[in-house]
Structures are given as C-alpha cells and as structure tokens.
Amino acid sequence: MKKLSRIPAGTWIRLVLLLAVLVNNALTVFGVKPVSVEGTVWETAVTVTTVLTALTAYWKNNSFTEAALIADEVMEELKNAKKYTE
C-alpha cells in the first residue's frame, strides 16, 4: 500500500475520470442511459468531455510503477539542477 500512496493525486484523478467517461460511453452504446438527458447539446458535451479527458490522460505523465515513480524523481532533480546552473 505504501507504493500506491506515492502516486500523485493528479494521476488518480485522470484515471478515474477516464474510466468514468469510458463506462458512460459503453453504457450509451449498449442502450443504457446513465443520465436521462437527451438532445444534441448533451451528446456534444459528452463527446467533448470524453475527448478532452482521453487526451489529458494520454498526454500527462501517469506513473504507476515503482521504476516510473523513481524516474519522475530523478527527472525532477535534473530539472532543478538545471535551473541552478543557468
């Protein structure tokens, strides 16, 4: 459990949001309306939310493994060292 607590909150938030929009889309495809709102505006909002969430989750660094978390720490140290040498 110690390793899971090292994972940044932003990573967890992106994962949960991505899973939520994917489940919403899957339910919609199978004819289940998770939210009983209809109309073009709603469908557009859901589509935009899905695309933005997926792109954000893809673009951001989502480190879950111990090696990735250590690499993030090393990268941050290198960035900080570069600031002081300039």
C-alpha distances in whole Angstrom, upper triangle without the diagonal:
4,5,5,7,9,11,14,15,18,16,14,18,20,18,18,22,23,22,24,27,27,26,29,31,31,32,35,36,36,38,36,36,33,35,38,40,42,44,44,42,39,39,39,37,34,35,35,31,30,32,30,27,27,29,26,23,25,26,23,21,18,15,12,13,12,16,16,14,16,20,19,19,22,24,24,25,28,29,29,31,33,34,35,37,39
4,6,5,7,10,13,14,17,16,15,19,20,19,20,23,24,24,26,28,28,29,31,33,33,34,37,38,39,41,38,38,35,37,40,42,44,46,45,44,41,41,41,38,36,36,36,32,31,33,31,28,28,29,26,23,25,26,23,20,17,15,12,12,11,14,15,12,14,17,17,16,19,21,21,22,25,26,26,28,30,31,32,34,36
4,5,5,7,11,13,16,14,13,17,18,17,18,22,22,22,24,27,26,27,30,31,31,33,35,36,37,39,37,37,34,36,40,40,43,44,44,42,39,39,39,36,34,34,34,30,29,30,29,25,25,26,24,21,22,23,20,17,14,11,9,8,7,11,11,9,11,14,14,14,17,19,19,20,23,24,24,26,28,29,30,32,34
4,5,6,9,10,13,11,10,14,15,14,15,18,19,18,20,23,23,23,26,28,28,29,32,33,34,36,33,33,30,32,36,37,39,40,40,38,36,35,35,33,30,31,30,27,26,27,26,22,22,24,21,18,20,21,18,16,13,10,8,9,9,13,12,10,13,16,15,15,19,20,19,21,24,24,25,27,29,30,32,34,35
4,5,8,9,12,11,10,14,16,15,16,19,20,20,22,24,25,25,28,30,30,31,34,35,36,37,35,35,31,33,36,37,40,41,41,39,36,36,36,33,31,32,31,28,27,28,26,23,24,25,22,19,22,22,19,16,14,12,10,12,11,15,14,11,14,16,15,15,18,20,19,20,23,23,24,26,28,28,30,32,34
4,6,9,12,11,11,14,16,15,17,19,20,21,23,25,26,27,29,31,31,33,35,36,37,39,37,36,33,34,38,39,41,42,41,39,37,37,36,33,32,32,31,28,27,28,26,23,23,24,21,18,20,20,17,14,12,10,9,10,9,12,11,8,10,13,11,11,15,16,15,17,20,20,20,22,25,25,26,29,30
4,7,8,7,8,11,12,12,13,16,17,17,19,22,22,23,25,27,28,29,31,32,34,36,33,33,30,31,35,35,37,39,38,36,33,33,33,30,28,28,27,24,23,24,22,19,19,20,17,15,16,17,13,11,9,7,6,9,9,12,10,7,11,13,11,12,15,15,15,17,20,20,20,23,25,25,27,29,30
4,5,5,7,9,10,11,13,15,16,17,19,21,22,23,25,26,28,29,31,32,34,35,33,32,29,30,34,34,36,37,36,34,32,32,31,28,26,27,25,22,22,22,20,17,18,18,15,13,16,15,12,10,9,8,9,12,13,14,12,9,13,14,11,12,15,15,14,17,19,18,19,22,23,23,25,28,29
4,5,5,6,9,10,11,12,14,15,16,18,20,21,22,24,26,27,29,30,32,33,31,30,26,27,31,31,33,34,33,31,29,29,28,25,24,25,23,20,20,21,18,16,17,18,14,13,16,16,13,12,10,11,11,15,16,18,15,13,16,17,14,16,19,18,17,20,22,21,22,25,26,26,28,31,31
4,5,5,6,9,10,10,12,14,15,17,18,20,21,22,24,26,27,28,30,32,30,28,25,26,30,29,31,32,31,29,26,26,26,23,21,22,20,17,17,18,15,12,14,14,11,10,13,12,9,9,8,10,12,15,17,18,15,14,17,17,14,16,19,18,16,20,22,20,21,24,25,24,27,30,30
4,5,5,6,9,10,11,12,14,16,17,18,20,21,22,24,26,27,29,30,29,28,25,26,30,30,31,32,31,29,27,27,26,23,21,22,20,17,17,17,15,12,13,13,10,8,11,11,8,8,5,7,8,12,14,16,12,12,15,15,13,15,18,17,16,20,21,20,22,25,25,26,28,30,31
4,6,5,6,9,10,11,12,14,15,16,18,20,21,22,24,26,27,29,26,26,23,24,28,28,30,31,31,29,26,26,26,23,21,22,21,17,17,18,16,13,14,15,13,10,13,14,12,11,8,10,9,13,15,18,15,14,17,18,16,18,21,20,20,23,25,24,25,28,29,29,31,34,34
4,5,5,6,8,10,10,12,14,15,16,18,20,21,22,24,26,27,25,24,20,21,25,25,27,28,28,25,23,23,23,20,18,19,18,14,14,16,14,10,12,14,11,9,13,14,12,12,10,13,13,17,19,21,18,17,20,21,18,20,23,22,21,25,26,25,26,29,30,29,32,34,35
4,6,5,6,9,10,11,12,14,15,16,18,20,21,22,24,26,24,23,20,21,25,25,26,27,26,24,22,21,21,18,16,17,15,12,12,13,11,7,9,10,7,6,9,11,9,10,8,12,12,16,19,20,17,16,20,20,17,20,23,21,21,24,26,24,26,29,29,29,32,34,34
4,6,5,6,9,10,11,12,14,15,16,18,20,21,23,24,23,22,19,21,25,25,27,28,27,25,23,22,22,20,17,18,17,14,12,14,13,9,9,12,10,7,10,12,11,11,9,11,11,14,17,19,16,16,20,20,18,21,23,22,22,26,27,26,28,31,31,31,34,36,36
4,5,5,6,9,10,10,12,14,15,16,18,20,21,23,20,20,17,18,22,22,24,26,26,24,21,21,21,18,16,17,17,13,12,15,14,10,11,14,12,10,13,15,14,15,12,14,14,17,20,22,20,19,23,23,21,24,27,25,25,29,30,29,30,34,34,34,37,39,39
4,5,5,6,9,10,10,12,14,15,16,18,20,21,19,18,15,16,20,20,22,23,22,20,18,17,17,15,12,14,13,10,9,11,10,7,9,12,10,9,12,14,13,15,13,16,16,20,23,24,21,21,25,25,22,25,28,26,26,30,31,29,31,34,34,34,37,39,39
4,5,5,6,9,10,11,12,14,15,17,18,20,19,18,16,17,21,21,22,23,22,21,18,17,17,15,12,12,13,10,8,10,9,6,6,10,9,7,10,13,12,14,12,15,15,19,22,23,20,21,25,24,22,25,28,26,26,30,30,29,31,34,34,34,37,39,39
4,6,5,6,8,10,10,12,14,15,16,18,17,16,14,16,20,20,22,23,23,22,19,18,19,17,14,14,15,12,10,13,13,10,9,13,13,10,13,16,16,17,14,17,16,19,22,24,21,22,26,26,24,27,29,28,28,32,33,32,34,37,37,37,40,42,42
4,5,5,6,9,10,11,12,14,16,17,14,14,11,13,16,17,19,20,20,19,16,16,17,14,11,13,14,11,9,13,13,10,11,14,14,12,15,18,18,19,17,20,19,22,26,27,25,25,29,29,27,29,32,31,30,34,35,34,36,39,39,39,42,44,43
4,5,5,6,9,10,10,12,14,15,14,13,11,12,16,16,17,18,17,17,13,12,13,11,8,9,10,8,6,9,10,8,9,12,13,12,14,17,17,19,18,21,21,24,27,29,26,26,30,29,27,30,33,31,31,35,36,34,36,39,39,39,42,44,43
4,5,5,6,9,10,11,12,14,13,13,12,14,17,18,18,20,19,19,16,14,15,14,10,11,13,10,7,10,12,10,9,13,14,12,14,17,18,20,18,20,20,23,27,28,25,26,30,29,28,31,33,31,32,35,36,35,37,40,40,40,43,45,44
4,5,5,6,8,10,11,12,11,11,9,12,15,17,18,20,20,20,16,15,17,16,12,13,15,13,10,14,15,13,13,16,17,15,17,20,21,22,20,22,22,25,28,30,27,28,32,31,30,33,35,34,34,38,39,37,40,43,42,43,46,47,47
4,6,5,6,9,10,11,9,8,7,9,12,13,14,16,16,16,13,11,14,12,9,11,13,11,9,13,15,13,13,17,18,16,19,21,22,24,22,25,24,28,31,32,30,30,34,34,32,35,37,36,36,39,40,39,41,44,44,44,47,49,48
4,5,5,6,9,10,10,9,9,11,14,14,14,15,15,16,13,10,12,12,8,9,12,11,8,11,14,13,12,16,17,16,18,21,22,24,22,25,25,28,32,33,30,31,35,34,32,36,38,36,36,40,41,39,41,44,44,44,47,49,48
4,5,5,6,9,9,10,10,13,15,16,16,18,18,19,16,14,16,16,12,12,16,14,12,14,17,15,14,18,20,18,19,23,24,25,23,26,25,28,32,33,30,31,35,35,33,36,39,37,38,41,42,41,43,46,46,46,49,51,50
4,5,5,6,5,7,7,10,12,14,14,17,18,19,15,13,16,16,13,14,17,16,14,17,19,17,17,21,22,21,22,25,26,28,26,28,27,30,34,35,33,34,37,37,36,39,41,40,40,44,45,43,45,48,48,48,51,53,53
4,5,5,5,6,7,10,11,12,11,13,14,15,12,10,13,14,11,12,15,14,13,16,18,17,17,20,22,21,23,26,27,29,27,30,30,33,36,37,35,36,39,39,37,40,43,41,41,45,46,44,46,49,49,49,52,54,53
4,5,7,9,11,13,14,15,14,16,16,18,15,12,15,16,13,13,16,16,14,16,19,18,18,21,23,22,23,26,28,30,28,31,30,33,36,37,35,36,40,39,38,41,43,41,42,46,46,45,47,50,49,50,53,54,54
4,6,9,11,14,15,16,16,18,19,20,17,15,18,19,16,16,20,19,17,20,22,21,20,24,26,24,25,29,30,32,30,32,31,34,37,39,36,38,41,41,40,43,45,43,44,48,48,47,49,52,52,52,55,57,56
4,6,9,12,12,13,13,15,16,18,16,14,17,18,15,16,20,19,18,21,23,22,22,25,27,26,27,31,32,34,32,35,34,36,40,41,39,40,44,43,42,45,47,46,46,50,50,49,51,54,54,54,57,59,58
4,6,9,9,12,12,15,17,18,15,14,18,18,15,16,20,19,17,20,23,21,22,25,26,25,27,30,31,33,31,33,32,35,38,40,38,38,42,42,40,43,46,44,45,48,49,48,50,53,53,52,56,58,57
4,5,6,8,9,12,14,15,12,11,15,15,12,15,18,16,16,19,21,20,21,24,25,24,26,29,30,32,30,33,32,35,39,40,38,38,42,42,40,43,45,44,44,47,48,47,49,52,51,51,54,56,56
4,7,9,11,14,16,16,12,12,16,14,12,14,17,15,15,18,20,18,19,23,23,22,25,27,28,30,28,30,30,33,36,38,35,35,39,39,37,40,43,41,41,45,46,44,46,49,49,49,52,54,53
4,6,9,12,14,14,10,11,14,13,11,14,16,15,15,19,20,18,20,23,24,23,26,28,29,31,29,32,32,35,38,40,37,37,41,41,39,41,44,42,42,45,47,45,46,50,49,49,52,54,53
4,7,10,13,13,10,12,15,14,13,16,18,17,18,21,22,22,23,26,27,27,29,31,32,34,33,36,35,39,42,44,41,41,45,44,42,45,48,46,45,49,50,48,50,53,53,52,55,57,56
4,7,10,10,7,9,12,11,11,14,16,15,17,20,21,20,22,25,26,26,28,30,31,34,33,36,36,39,42,44,41,41,45,44,42,44,47,45,45,48,49,47,49,52,52,51,54,56,55
4,7,8,6,7,11,11,11,13,16,16,17,19,21,21,23,25,26,27,29,31,32,35,34,37,37,41,44,45,42,43,46,46,43,46,49,46,46,50,50,48,50,53,53,52,55,57,56
4,6,5,6,9,10,11,12,14,16,17,19,20,21,23,25,26,27,29,30,32,35,34,38,38,42,45,46,43,43,47,46,43,46,49,46,46,50,50,48,50,53,52,51,55,56,55
4,5,5,6,8,10,10,12,14,15,16,18,20,21,22,24,26,27,28,30,33,33,37,37,41,44,45,41,42,46,44,42,45,47,44,44,48,48,46,48,51,50,49,53,54,53
4,6,5,6,9,10,10,12,14,15,16,18,20,21,22,24,26,27,28,32,31,35,36,39,43,43,40,40,44,43,40,43,45,42,42,46,46,43,45,49,47,46,50,52,50
4,5,5,6,9,10,10,12,14,15,16,18,20,21,22,24,26,27,30,29,33,33,37,40,41,38,38,42,41,38,41,44,41,41,44,45,43,44,48,47,46,49,51,50
4,5,5,6,9,10,11,12,14,15,16,18,20,21,22,24,26,29,28,32,32,36,39,40,37,37,41,40,38,41,43,40,40,44,44,42,44,47,46,46,49,51,50
4,5,5,6,8,10,11,12,14,15,16,18,20,21,22,24,27,27,31,32,35,39,39,36,36,40,38,36,39,41,39,38,42,42,40,42,45,44,43,47,48,47
4,5,5,6,8,10,10,12,14,15,16,18,20,21,22,25,25,29,30,33,36,37,34,34,38,37,34,37,39,36,36,40,40,38,40,43,42,41,45,46,45
4,6,5,6,9,10,10,12,14,15,16,18,20,21,24,23,27,28,31,34,35,32,32,36,35,33,36,38,36,35,39,40,37,39,43,42,41,45,46,45
4,5,5,6,9,10,11,12,14,15,16,18,20,23,23,26,27,31,34,34,31,32,35,34,32,35,37,35,35,38,39,36,39,42,41,40,44,45,44
4,5,5,6,8,10,11,12,14,15,16,18,21,22,25,27,30,33,34,30,31,34,33,30,33,35,32,32,36,36,34,36,39,38,37,41,42,41
4,6,5,6,8,10,10,12,14,15,16,20,19,23,24,28,31,31,28,28,32,31,28,31,33,31,30,34,35,32,34,38,37,36,40,41,40
4,6,5,6,9,10,11,12,14,16,18,18,21,22,26,29,29,26,27,30,29,27,30,32,30,30,34,34,32,35,38,37,37,40,42,41
4,6,5,6,9,10,10,12,14,17,17,21,23,26,29,29,26,27,30,28,26,30,31,29,29,33,33,31,33,36,35,35,38,40,39
4,6,5,6,8,10,10,12,15,16,20,21,25,28,28,24,25,28,27,24,27,29,26,26,30,30,28,30,33,32,32,35,37,36
4,6,5,6,8,10,11,14,13,17,18,22,25,25,22,22,26,25,22,25,28,25,25,29,29,27,29,33,32,32,35,37,36
4,5,5,6,9,10,13,13,16,17,21,24,24,21,22,25,24,22,25,27,25,25,29,29,27,30,33,32,32,35,37,36
4,5,5,6,8,12,12,16,18,21,24,24,20,21,24,23,21,24,25,23,23,27,27,25,28,30,29,29,33,34,33
4,5,5,6,9,10,14,16,19,22,22,19,19,22,21,18,21,23,20,21,24,24,22,25,28,27,27,30,32,31
4,6,6,8,8,11,13,16,19,20,16,17,20,19,17,20,22,20,20,24,24,23,25,28,27,28,31,33,32
4,6,8,8,12,14,16,19,19,16,17,20,18,17,20,22,19,20,24,24,22,25,28,27,27,31,32,31
4,7,9,12,15,17,20,19,16,17,19,17,15,19,20,17,18,21,21,19,22,25,24,24,28,29,28
4,6,9,12,15,17,17,13,14,17,15,12,16,17,15,15,19,19,17,20,22,22,22,25,27,27
4,6,10,12,14,13,9,10,13,11,9,12,14,12,13,16,17,15,18,21,20,21,24,26,26
4,6,9,12,12,9,9,13,12,10,13,15,14,15,18,19,18,20,23,23,24,27,28,29
4,6,8,9,5,6,9,9,8,11,13,12,13,16,18,18,20,22,23,24,26,28,29
4,7,8,7,7,10,11,11,13,15,16,16,19,20,21,23,25,26,27,29,31,32
4,5,5,6,9,10,11,13,14,15,17,19,20,21,23,25,26,27,29,31,32
4,5,5,6,9,10,11,12,14,16,17,19,20,21,23,25,26,28,29,31
4,5,5,6,9,10,11,12,14,15,16,18,20,21,22,25,26,27,29
4,5,5,6,9,10,10,12,14,15,16,18,20,21,23,25,26,27
4,5,5,6,9,10,11,13,14,15,17,19,20,22,23,25,26
4,5,5,6,9,10,11,12,14,15,17,18,20,22,23,25
4,5,5,6,9,10,10,12,14,15,16,19,20,21,23
4,5,5,6,9,10,11,12,14,15,17,19,20,22
4,5,5,6,9,10,11,12,14,16,17,19,21
4,5,5,6,9,10,10,12,14,16,17,19
4,5,5,6,9,10,11,13,15,15,17
4,5,5,6,9,10,11,13,15,16
4,5,5,6,9,10,11,12,15
4,5,5,6,9,10,11,13
4,5,5,6,9,10,11
4,5,5,7,9,10
4,5,5,6,9
4,5,5,6
4,6,6
4,6
4
